[in-house]
Amino acid sequence: MRALPFPALWLAGLLVVSLSARAYDVPGWSNDSRVRQIVYASDAVVRIEAQRGFATHIALDPHEQIQVVAPGDRDGWQVVANRGDHDVYLKPQLAAHDSNLEIRTDKRSYSFDLVVLPLKARFANGDEMYRVTFVYRGEMKAHAQAETDAEVVSRRLAQSPAIRNTRYSMQAMLHSDDIAPTAAWDDGRFTYIRIPSNRRIPATFRVADNGTESVVDKHMEGDTIVVHEVAKRFVLRLGDEVVGIWNDAYDMDGVPPSDGTTVSGVKRVLRSRDDE
């Protein structure tokens, strides 16, 4: 028997809004200037630039309901909105002049400057707004935090496992060097068996105390076989080639998966359909 060699193992800046709120560019958002997205601020007045004969759609938070819509110029501006909805449609009439629009929902208040653009050739005025939507600071922060949390989890999951036990030995049968691992270790939950990437990957079996062999659950990470358990003994087989692997420091208890996972800092949460 010979011992295995083991080597030593968007967003805060976008929250600044002037008193006269303007649209800003959102990554992945429409490049068409006629479609705008505004960061909501309770003390800001949003400027809506519209052209006679063209409608503008103001889309509020889908989770809020309109209570009051009050245009300053009811005769010059056609305003369509339904109580309990979250969409407002407006269009300047021929006699329209610059005015304002106030909207109150069950959650927020909105103030708008309504500006009538001078008549130009059809579709030639690039200043008009066809659709205006809002993003909200709380949602932006939550989205940013969710992305940050996801990045942390992804980074931790990608980290190499913590090596807890490297006391492994092996015995290769005659003409079995082709499947002989170059290293083996465990983290208390999983066993890692490294096979050089230019070699064929053998089948892996757990050997019970009575000599019975059982197929194990496993997956590959690069050139390493990751066995989903820790055992006293494993055997690798490929045709007539056989290699035995012994865990010389076997711990029956291993490492319990606190928080549902063995990855430090990552907690597994079970969800049902009712959570969605």
DOGU-714110 format. One record per residue (C-alpha): x, y, z; residue number from 1; residue in three letters. Coordinates in steps of 0.5 Angstrom, whole numbers, plus 2048, in hexadecimal, padded with zeros to 3 digits. Example, Ala and Ser with C-alpha at 12.3 -4.5 7.8 and 13.67 -1.06 7.14 Angstrom:
<atoms>
  xx  yy  zz num residu
 819 7F7 810   1    Ala
 81B 7FE 80E   2    Ser
</atoms>
This chain:
<atoms>
  xx  yy  zz num residu
 800 800 800   1    Met
 803 807 7FE   2    Arg
 801 80E 801   3    Ala
 7FD 813 7FC   4    Leu
 801 819 7FB   5    Pro
 7FD 81F 7FE   6    Phe
 7FF 826 7FB   7    Pro
 7FD 82C 800   8    Ala
 7F7 82E 7FF   9    Leu
 7CA 865 7EB  10    Trp
 7C9 868 7EF  11    Leu
 7CA 86D 7F5  12    Ala
 7CD 872 7F0  13    Gly
 7C6 872 7EC  14    Leu
 7C2 874 7F2  15    Leu
 7C4 87B 7F2  16    Val
 7BE 87F 7EF  17    Val
 7BD 886 7ED  18    Ser
 7B7 88A 7EF  19    Leu
 7B5 88A 7E8  20    Ser
 7B6 883 7E7  21    Ala
 7B9 880 7E0  22    Arg
 7B9 87A 7DD  23    Ala
 7BF 876 7DE  24    Tyr
 7C2 870 7DA  25    Asp
 7C1 869 7DD  26    Val
 7C6 863 7DA  27    Pro
 7C2 85F 7D6  28    Gly
 7BC 864 7D5  29    Trp
 7BA 867 7CF  30    Ser
 7BE 86B 7CA  31    Asn
 7B8 86F 7C8  32    Asp
 7B8 876 7CB  33    Ser
 7B1 875 7CA  34    Arg
 7B0 870 7D0  35    Val
 7B3 873 7D7  36    Arg
 7B4 870 7DD  37    Gln
 7B4 875 7E4  38    Ile
 7B7 874 7EB  39    Val
 7B1 875 7EF  40    Tyr
 7B2 87B 7F4  41    Ala
 7AC 87D 7F8  42    Ser
 7AE 885 7F8  43    Asp
 7B0 885 7F0  44    Ala
 7AC 887 7EB  45    Val
 7AC 883 7E4  46    Val
 7AC 887 7DE  47    Arg
 7A8 883 7D8  48    Ile
 7A9 886 7D1  49    Glu
 7A4 884 7CD  50    Ala
 7A1 886 7C6  51    Gln
 79B 887 7C3  52    Arg
 797 881 7C0  53    Gly
 79C 87C 7C4  54    Phe
 79A 879 7CA  55    Ala
 79F 878 7D0  56    Thr
 79E 872 7D5  57    His
 7A0 873 7DC  58    Ile
 7A1 86C 7E0  59    Ala
 7A1 86C 7E7  60    Leu
 7A3 867 7EC  61    Asp
 79F 861 7EA  62    Pro
 79E 860 7F2  63    His
 79B 866 7F3  64    Glu
 794 869 7F1  65    Gln
 792 870 7EF  66    Ile
 78D 874 7F3  67    Gln
 78D 87B 7F0  68    Val
 78F 87D 7E9  69    Val
 78F 885 7E9  70    Ala
 791 888 7E2  71    Pro
 792 890 7E3  72    Gly
 78F 891 7DC  73    Asp
 789 88C 7DB  74    Arg
 787 88F 7D4  75    Asp
 78E 88F 7D1  76    Gly
 791 889 7D3  77    Trp
 78D 882 7D2  78    Gln
 78E 87E 7D8  79    Val
 78C 876 7D9  80    Val
 78D 873 7E0  81    Ala
 789 86E 7E4  82    Asn
 788 86E 7EB  83    Arg
 78C 868 7EE  84    Gly
 790 867 7E8  85    Asp
 797 869 7E7  86    His
 797 86C 7E0  87    Asp
 796 873 7DE  88    Val
 796 875 7D6  89    Tyr
 796 87C 7D4  90    Leu
 796 880 7CE  91    Lys
 796 888 7CC  92    Pro
 790 88A 7C8  93    Gln
 791 890 7C3  94    Leu
 78F 895 7C8  95    Ala
 794 892 7CD  96    Ala
 799 896 7D1  97    His
 79F 895 7D6  98    Asp
 79B 892 7DC  99    Ser
 79C 88D 7E2 100    Asn
 799 887 7E4 101    Leu
 799 884 7EB 102    Glu
 798 87D 7ED 103    Ile
 796 87A 7F4 104    Arg
 796 872 7F5 105    Thr
 796 86E 7FB 106    Asp
 79D 86E 7FC 107    Lys
 7A0 874 7F9 108    Arg
 79F 87B 7F6 109    Ser
 7A2 87D 7EF 110    Tyr
 7A2 884 7EC 111    Ser
 7A3 886 7E5 112    Phe
 7A5 88C 7E0 113    Asp
 7A1 88B 7DA 114    Leu
 7A5 88E 7D4 115    Val
 7A2 88F 7CD 116    Val
 7A7 88E 7C8 117    Leu
 7A7 892 7C1 118    Pro
 7A4 88F 7BB 119    Leu
 7A9 88C 7B7 120    Lys
 7A9 887 7B1 121    Ala
 7A6 880 7B3 122    Arg
 7AA 87C 7B7 123    Phe
 7B0 881 7B6 124    Ala
 7B0 884 7BD 125    Asn
 7B4 87F 7C2 126    Gly
 7B3 883 7C8 127    Asp
 7AC 880 7C9 128    Glu
 7AA 87B 7CE 129    Met
 7A6 875 7CC 130    Tyr
 7A7 871 7D3 131    Arg
 7AA 873 7DA 132    Val
 7AB 86E 7DF 133    Thr
 7AD 86E 7E6 134    Phe
 7B3 86A 7EA 135    Val
 7B2 86B 7F2 136    Tyr
 7B8 86C 7F7 137    Arg
 7B6 866 7FB 138    Gly
 7B5 861 7F5 139    Glu
 7BC 864 7F3 140    Met
 7BF 862 7F9 141    Lys
 7BC 85C 7FA 142    Ala
 7BE 85A 7F3 143    His
 7C5 85C 7F4 144    Ala
 7C6 858 7FB 145    Gln
 7C3 852 7F8 146    Ala
 7C8 852 7F2 147    Glu
 7CD 853 7F7 148    Thr
 7CB 84D 7FC 149    Asp
 7CB 849 7F5 150    Ala
 7D2 84B 7F4 151    Glu
 7D4 849 7FB 152    Val
 7D0 843 7FA 153    Val
 7D3 841 7F4 154    Ser
 7DA 843 7F6 155    Arg
 7DA 83F 7FC 156    Arg
 7D7 839 7F8 157    Leu
 7DD 839 7F3 158    Ala
 7E2 839 7F9 159    Gln
 7E6 833 7FA 160    Ser
 7E4 82E 7FF 161    Pro
 7E7 82F 806 162    Ala
 7EC 829 807 163    Ile
 7EA 825 80D 164    Arg
 7EE 81F 80C 165    Asn
 7F3 81D 808 166    Thr
 7F5 816 80B 167    Arg
 7F4 812 805 168    Tyr
 7F8 80C 803 169    Ser
 7F7 807 7FD 170    Met
 7F9 801 7F9 171    Gln
 7F9 800 7F2 172    Ala
 7F8 7F9 7EF 173    Met
 7FD 7F7 7E9 174    Leu
 7FC 7FB 7E3 175    His
 7F7 800 7E7 176    Ser
 7FC 806 7E7 177    Asp
 7F8 809 7E1 178    Asp
 7F2 80A 7E6 179    Ile
 7F6 80C 7EC 180    Ala
 7F4 812 7F0 181    Pro
 7FA 818 7F1 182    Thr
 7F6 81A 7F7 183    Ala
 7F0 819 7FC 184    Ala
 7ED 81D 802 185    Trp
 7E6 81E 805 186    Asp
 7E3 824 808 187    Asp
 7DF 820 80D 188    Gly
 7D9 81F 808 189    Arg
 7DC 81E 801 190    Phe
 7E2 81A 7FF 191    Thr
 7E6 81D 7F9 192    Tyr
 7EA 818 7F5 193    Ile
 7EF 81C 7F0 194    Arg
 7F0 818 7E9 195    Ile
 7F5 81B 7E4 196    Pro
 7F1 81E 7DF 197    Ser
 7F4 81A 7D9 198    Asn
 7F2 814 7DC 199    Arg
 7EC 810 7DC 200    Arg
 7E7 811 7E1 201    Ile
 7E5 80A 7E5 202    Pro
 7DF 808 7E9 203    Ala
 7DE 80A 7F0 204    Thr
 7DC 805 7F5 205    Phe
 7DB 805 7FD 206    Arg
 7DE 7FF 800 207    Val
 7DA 7FD 807 208    Ala
 7DD 7F9 80C 209    Asp
 7DB 7F2 80A 210    Asn
 7DE 7F4 803 211    Gly
 7D7 7F5 7FF 212    Thr
 7D8 7FB 7FA 213    Glu
 7D3 800 7F9 214    Ser
 7D3 805 7F3 215    Val
 7D3 80D 7F6 216    Val
 7D0 813 7F4 217    Asp
 7D6 818 7F1 218    Lys
 7D7 81D 7EC 219    His
 7DD 820 7E9 220    Met
 7E1 827 7EA 221    Glu
 7E6 827 7E5 222    Gly
 7EB 822 7E6 223    Asp
 7E8 820 7ED 224    Thr
 7E3 81A 7EF 225    Ile
 7DE 81D 7F4 226    Val
 7DB 818 7F8 227    Val
 7D5 81A 7FC 228    His
 7D7 816 802 229    Glu
 7DD 814 807 230    Val
 7DE 80D 808 231    Ala
 7E4 809 80B 232    Lys
 7E5 806 804 233    Arg
 7E4 807 7FC 234    Phe
 7E6 803 7F6 235    Val
 7E7 805 7EF 236    Leu
 7E6 801 7E9 237    Arg
 7E7 801 7E2 238    Leu
 7E7 7FB 7DE 239    Gly
 7EC 7F6 7E2 240    Asp
 7EF 7FC 7E5 241    Glu
 7EE 7FD 7ED 242    Val
 7F0 802 7F2 243    Val
 7EE 802 7F9 244    Gly
 7EE 808 7FD 245    Ile
 7EE 808 805 246    Trp
 7EC 80E 809 247    Asn
 7F1 80D 80F 248    Asp
 7EE 812 813 249    Ala
 7E6 810 812 250    Tyr
 7E2 814 816 251    Asp
 7DB 811 817 252    Met
 7D7 818 819 253    Asp
 7DB 81C 813 254    Gly
 7D8 823 813 255    Val
 7D1 825 814 256    Pro
 7CE 829 80E 257    Pro
 7CC 82F 813 258    Ser
 7C7 834 80F 259    Asp
 7C6 82E 80A 260    Gly
 7CD 82F 806 261    Thr
 7D4 82D 808 262    Thr
 7D6 834 804 263    Val
 7D8 839 809 264    Ser
 7D4 83F 80A 265    Gly
 7CE 83C 805 266    Val
 7C8 83A 808 267    Lys
 7C3 836 804 268    Arg
 7BC 838 805 269    Val
 7B6 833 802 270    Leu
 7B0 837 7FF 271    Arg
 7A9 835 7FD 272    Ser
 7A5 837 7F8 273    Arg
 7A1 83B 7FD 274    Asp
 7A7 83F 7FE 275    Asp
 7A7 842 7F7 276    Glu
</atoms>
